[in-house]
């Protein structure tokens, strides 16, 4: 039977101790407060990008899609959706009025889930073929919309984090209330 090398055991304990220290540091309250930043960047940019894409293609193209889906007042809904995506996206990027702008943004995501993506299932990535021209994918499911909704909920419940307009706004409101 080979003797047990105690130095290896000590090194693994040292490594585990260092790993635990890193995990503690990453999950500390001071670092966790930064968690909303990537959520704001991804959700804000994603929504704004979708809105700008619809706007640049021409609102009439999106109106035609809504009409084909049987949506009422498709021209009005097209403009409302584009505005919600662009303005809501920019507000989320800035961390401004997140609880308020999240409501119409969530409605847009839910309508997209139930009118477009539901029939294609959960997954947003459906590889159908790889040809000499590249990969070809099928219609996306509702996975991405659910991720957007989860991020909006996290921002509403957890706050918009550092460098958010909401922080400045709430300080101003608090100062105004104290003067009254």
Buried (B, 14 or more C-beta within 10 A) or exposed (E): EEEEEEEEEEEEEEEEEEEEEEEEEEEEEEEEEEBBBEBBEBBBBBBBEBBBEBBEEEBEEBBBBBBEEEBEEBBEBBBBBBEBBBBBBBBBBBBBBBEEBBEBBBEBBBBBBEBBBEEBBEEBEEEEEEEEEEEEEEEBBBBBBBBBBEBBEBBBEBBBBEEBBBBEEEEEEEEEEEEE
